[in-house]
Amino acid sequence: MTEIKLYKSNLKGIKIFALCLPFVLIGVWMISEKQNGTFDFYMGWFIASFFGLGIPISIFTLLDKRPQIIINENGIWDRTTKQNEIKWEQIIKAYPIDIYNQKFISIIVDETYEFKKRQYNWAEKLTELIGAQKLNLNLSQLKIDENQLTILINKIKDVEKNDRNNLIRTFLSNHNLNSTSDFQKYFLYFLIIIGLGIISLSNFYAFWAIMIIMGISALIAKWYRGTSNNSKLRKYSERITYLGFINMVLIVLVFKIYDYTTNKIGIKITTEIEKHKTKYGTYPNNLKIVTSKTELNLIQKYIADKIDYKINGKDYILELEFLNHNRKEFDAELNEWN
């Protein structure tokens, strides 16, 4: 028997993981760096816990290889409805519907179909209000066009059993449901995110230009429908919004990590400078005398080499240009760059 088996799209799991992971890292960083009992400390726990819930969900989505919908010559079975198989003879009509930006196919069935699980009265009224049916195939996590699948369902229900397999075979031959190009697409998204990150860090105005484009795309993705919910403009706007949002979160994360790293470097260097003065009575002539004695990893050494060191009478100044191209001085009392 020829069957159409529809599986969860990996893209959904990747989106959830990509959106949650940066926030989890920021939350963990806040927990480790902020003092217990402060607002930032508890906010760190909240952020890490809330967005941390998305990590197991995304992993489950990626690892879940069970078919969500099975279509064959006998009927349609949808895992999410938790109902019996819908026989073709019981289907009166199918139509696509968008419920809060989630794709569904509503199925009108005759009185012979027996529901395993009945809806509550309030749920039935809500279903009628939004134009749905008691049976709705959930396509939100599936890689399938709802309009084309609706056409197939309405065709199969009107033909004899012997002709159903032919329609299913034709549909399978015309639609590559397990595209091998997914890896290439995800790799391209990865390269785009890297490119956006480099552009954002190299120019402050470029970063805000990306943010503005992301905002416009988000509005289009939210409100624009075009002639159908499957409009290409809306589809690409959603992708631009996701890419822009991921870029924004990663840039914030990079800035936080950079601030944390530079503060540690500043503390280590000022400590060694004070040791040098205590031992020799004067400040070192150049910073390399100090950094050579300081335990720094490769990244810290790279940043330390960019620090400008100046002796100002009886004091010294450490200056560093940050990622936003602002120059800051290290405050030894506060142990941070200002």
C-alpha positions in Angstrom: 0.0 0.0 0.0 1.4 3.4 -1.0 1.4 5.9 1.8 2.2 9.6 2.4 4.0 10.0 5.7 4.5 13.5 6.9 7.2 14.2 9.5 8.1 17.1 11.7 10.4 19.6 10.0 13.9 19.9 11.5 13.7 23.7 10.8 11.1 24.1 13.7 13.5 22.4 16.2 16.4 24.4 14.9 14.5 27.7 15.3 13.5 26.9 18.9 17.0 25.9 19.8 18.6 28.9 18.1 16.2 31.3 19.8 16.5 29.8 23.3 20.2 29.0 23.6 21.5 32.6 23.6 19.1 33.6 26.3 20.0 30.5 28.4 23.7 31.5 28.1 22.9 35.1 29.1 20.9 33.8 32.1 23.8 31.5 33.2 26.2 34.3 32.9 24.1 36.6 35.1 23.8 33.8 37.7 27.5 33.3 37.8 28.5 37.0 37.8 25.8 38.7 39.9 25.6 38.6 43.6 23.1 36.3 45.2 20.0 38.2 46.4 20.2 41.0 43.7 17.6 41.6 41.1 20.0 40.6 38.3 20.8 37.3 40.0 17.1 36.3 40.2 16.5 37.6 36.7 19.3 35.4 35.5 17.6 32.4 37.0 14.2 33.4 35.5 15.8 33.8 32.0 17.8 30.6 32.1 14.8 28.6 33.5 12.2 30.1 31.1 14.2 29.8 27.9 15.8 26.6 29.1 12.4 24.8 28.7 12.8 25.4 24.9 16.1 23.3 24.8 14.5 19.9 25.5 11.5 20.8 23.4 13.8 21.6 20.4 15.8 18.4 21.0 12.7 16.3 21.1 11.4 17.9 17.9 14.7 17.2 16.2 14.8 13.6 17.4 11.1 12.8 16.9 11.1 10.7 13.7 7.5 9.4 14.1 5.1 10.2 11.2 2.7 12.9 12.3 0.2 12.3 9.5 -0.3 9.2 7.4 -2.4 9.2 4.2 -3.2 6.0 2.4 -6.0 4.4 0.3 -8.0 3.8 3.5 -8.0 7.3 5.0 -6.1 9.9 7.0 -4.6 9.6 10.5 -3.2 12.5 12.4 -1.2 11.9 15.6 -2.0 15.4 17.0 -5.8 15.0 16.9 -5.7 11.9 19.1 -8.7 10.6 17.1 -9.4 7.5 15.0 -8.4 7.2 11.4 -10.7 9.3 9.1 -12.0 7.1 6.3 -12.3 8.6 2.9 -16.0 7.7 2.7 -16.6 9.8 5.9 -15.0 13.0 4.5 -17.4 15.6 3.0 -15.0 18.4 2.4 -11.5 19.7 3.4 -10.3 23.3 3.4 -7.2 25.1 4.6 -7.3 27.5 7.5 -4.9 29.7 9.4 -5.3 29.8 13.2 -3.1 32.3 14.9 -0.5 32.0 12.1 -0.5 28.2 12.4 -1.4 26.1 9.3 -4.3 23.6 9.5 -6.6 21.7 7.2 -10.1 21.5 8.5 -12.0 18.3 7.7 -15.8 18.1 7.6 -17.0 14.6 8.3 -20.4 12.9 8.2 -22.3 11.5 11.1 -20.7 8.0 10.7 -17.4 9.2 12.1 -17.1 8.4 15.8 -15.0 10.8 17.9 -12.7 9.1 20.5 -12.4 12.4 22.4 -15.3 14.9 22.6 -14.7 18.7 22.7 -16.0 20.8 25.6 -18.9 23.1 24.8 -16.7 26.2 25.1 -14.1 24.6 22.7 -16.8 23.8 20.2 -18.0 27.4 20.3 -14.5 28.7 19.9 -13.9 26.3 17.0 -17.0 27.6 15.2 -16.0 31.2 15.9 -12.6 30.9 14.1 -14.1 28.9 11.2 -12.5 25.5 12.0 -14.0 22.0 12.4 -13.9 19.4 15.1 -11.2 17.7 13.1 -8.2 19.8 12.0 -5.0 18.5 10.6 -2.1 20.3 12.2 0.5 21.3 9.6 2.4 23.9 11.6 5.4 21.7 12.2 5.3 19.9 8.8 7.1 20.6 5.6 4.1 20.6 3.3 2.0 23.1 1.3 -1.5 23.1 2.9 -3.3 24.2 -0.3 -1.8 21.3 -2.4 -2.5 18.8 0.3 -6.1 20.1 0.6 -6.6 19.6 -3.2 -5.3 16.1 -2.9 -7.7 15.2 0.0 -10.7 16.6 -1.9 -9.7 14.6 -5.0 -9.1 11.3 -3.2 -12.4 11.4 -1.3 -14.3 11.5 -4.7 -12.6 8.6 -6.4 -12.9 4.8 -6.1 -10.5 2.9 -3.8 -8.6 1.5 -6.8 -7.7 5.0 -8.0 -6.6 6.4 -4.7 -3.1 4.8 -4.8 -2.5 6.4 -8.2 -3.3 9.8 -6.9 -1.0 9.2 -3.9 1.8 8.0 -6.1 1.4 11.0 -8.4 1.5 13.4 -5.4 4.6 11.7 -4.0 6.4 11.9 -7.4 5.6 15.6 -7.7 6.5 16.6 -4.2 9.9 15.9 -2.6 8.8 15.5 1.0 12.3 14.6 2.3 14.5 17.1 0.5 18.2 16.4 0.6 18.8 20.2 0.2 17.9 20.9 3.8 21.5 20.7 5.0 22.6 23.2 2.3 19.8 25.5 3.3 20.7 25.4 7.0 24.4 25.8 6.2 23.5 28.9 4.1 21.5 30.3 7.1 24.6 29.7 9.2 26.8 31.6 6.8 24.3 34.5 6.7 24.2 34.7 10.5 28.0 34.8 10.5 28.0 37.5 7.8 25.4 39.6 9.7 27.5 39.3 12.9 30.6 40.5 11.2 28.8 43.5 9.6 27.0 44.4 12.9 30.3 44.4 14.8 32.2 46.3 12.1 29.7 49.2 11.9 27.3 50.5 14.4 25.0 52.0 11.7 25.0 48.7 9.8 23.7 47.0 13.0 20.8 49.4 13.3 20.0 49.1 9.6 19.7 45.3 10.1 17.5 45.9 13.2 15.2 48.2 11.1 15.0 45.7 8.3 14.1 43.0 10.9 11.4 45.2 12.3 9.8 45.9 8.9 10.0 42.2 8.1 8.4 41.2 11.4 5.4 43.6 10.6 5.0 42.1 7.1 5.3 38.5 8.5 2.7 39.3 11.2 0.1 41.2 9.1 0.6 40.6 5.4 -1.4 37.8 3.9 -1.5 38.6 0.1 -3.7 36.4 -2.0 -3.0 33.5 0.3 -1.3 32.6 3.6 1.5 31.0 1.6 2.7 34.3 0.1 6.4 34.4 -0.8 6.8 37.9 0.6 5.5 36.7 4.0 7.6 33.6 3.9 10.9 35.4 3.3 9.9 38.1 5.8 9.6 35.4 8.5 13.1 34.1 7.6 14.6 37.6 7.6 12.9 38.3 11.0 14.3 35.1 12.5 17.8 35.7 11.1 17.8 39.3 12.4 16.6 38.3 15.8 19.2 35.7 16.2 21.8 38.2 15.0 20.6 40.7 17.6 20.7 38.2 20.5 24.2 36.9 19.5 25.5 40.5 19.3 24.2 41.2 22.8 25.8 38.0 24.0 29.1 38.9 22.3 29.1 42.3 24.0 28.4 40.7 27.4 31.2 38.1 27.0 33.5 40.9 25.8 32.7 43.1 28.8 33.3 40.2 31.1 36.6 39.2 29.5 38.0 42.8 29.4 37.1 43.4 33.0 39.0 40.2 34.0 42.0 41.4 31.9 41.8 44.9 33.5 41.8 43.4 37.0 44.8 41.1 36.3 46.9 43.9 34.6 46.2 46.5 37.3 47.1 43.9 40.0 50.5 43.2 38.2 51.1 46.9 37.7 50.7 47.6 41.4 52.9 44.6 42.3 55.6 46.1 39.9 55.4 49.5 41.6 55.6 47.9 45.1 58.7 46.0 44.1 60.6 48.6 42.0 59.0 51.9 43.2 57.9 53.0 39.8 55.3 51.9 37.2 56.5 49.7 34.3 57.6 51.6 31.2 55.4 49.4 28.9 52.6 47.0 29.3 54.4 44.0 27.9 56.5 43.8 31.0 53.3 43.2 32.9 51.3 41.0 30.4 54.3 38.6 30.1 53.9 37.8 33.8 50.1 37.6 33.7 48.3 34.3 32.9 46.2 35.1 29.9 44.7 32.8 27.3 45.1 33.5 23.5 41.9 35.6 23.3 42.8 37.6 26.4 46.3 38.2 25.1 44.9 39.4 21.8 42.7 41.9 23.7 45.5 42.9 26.1 47.7 43.8 23.1 45.1 46.4 22.1 45.2 48.2 25.4 46.9 51.6 25.4 49.0 52.2 28.5 50.1 55.7 29.5 51.9 56.9 32.6 50.3 60.2 33.8 52.6 61.7 36.5 52.1 59.6 39.6 49.4 57.5 38.1 48.7 55.5 35.0 45.9 55.1 32.5 44.6 52.0 30.7 42.5 52.7 27.6 40.8 50.2 25.3 38.6 50.6 22.2 35.5 48.4 22.6 33.4 46.6 20.0 31.1 49.7 19.7 34.2 51.7 18.8 34.0 53.7 22.1 37.2 54.2 24.0 37.1 53.5 27.8 39.4 53.8 30.7 39.8 51.1 33.3 38.6 52.2 36.8 40.7 50.2 39.3 38.4 51.0 42.2 35.3 49.7 40.4 37.2 47.0 38.5 35.5 47.9 35.2 35.9 50.0 32.1 34.2 53.4 32.0 
